Amino acid sequence: MQLFRALWVCLAVALFAAPALADTGRRDAETESFVRGFVRFLAYHEAGHLLMGQIANLNTHPDWSAADREDYADKLATILLQPDADDPDGIDEIISAVAGWLQVDTSLLENQPHAPPQDRAYDILCLVYGSDPASFAEFEEILDPSSDCTGLYQAMREEMDSVFRDYGDEMGHSVAIVYGPPTGGMEAARSFLIESQVAEDLKLDLEADFYLTHRTTIQAMSCAGKAKPDTFYFDTVRAPNPENDHFVITLCYEMIDARLKYGMRGFEDEEDQN
Ligand SMILES: [Zn+2]
């Protein structure tokens, strides 16, 4: 744990050294920036599951365990969010995701397929470092020298380019975005999500980089009473004709609301229902 405490200090320095956003008068700017980065990572993690299901058929791959799929979804999310060295906002956001995992109270995590939060944090940092070791040299203090981060990054990048991405001119299905009504006091969380543009950015990334073969929706909603509320998840709604299957990423307002109010502690992790 010593290592991760050191990492947290160094991340906190990196995060808060960034220029503060204008104060909205409602919440402090650091919290907003932190939550935005974490929410973006979780949304892109679900997009990883979506791409694995819609394009590569990995969600039913017999050799893959649930933990393998979770690990892979994190890797896809990291590559999609990979910041350039001269993009301070992008770096802040991915570091927020790392810091978010480091703050998770692991005693609350039970029987779930994701790797321990500290491992997820480490893997994100390793891939970001591997994308540009010279620019992200300060991560070397944290990373184990025996981790081949550059090799991991290159292998993942190549796999993404050969298996997932589509460089043709033709566009597949477009992605629908639906913001459901904010019942149960979720107005602020809904507004935050809309202001963050996380869903819109994800839609553009999916449409531009991939050839979507099926109907696809990002829906934000109040989940209480309908699904486990403190979560984001991915689901494939099966149709009698598989061509009409509907791929849905759900972003629960309650998860965003809780992070804005209480930060990351007590976070129960996202869970996939696919
Ligand atoms: Zn997952």
Residues whose N, C-alpha, C, O or C-beta is under 5 A from the ligand:
A	BS01	ZN	E70 A73 D272
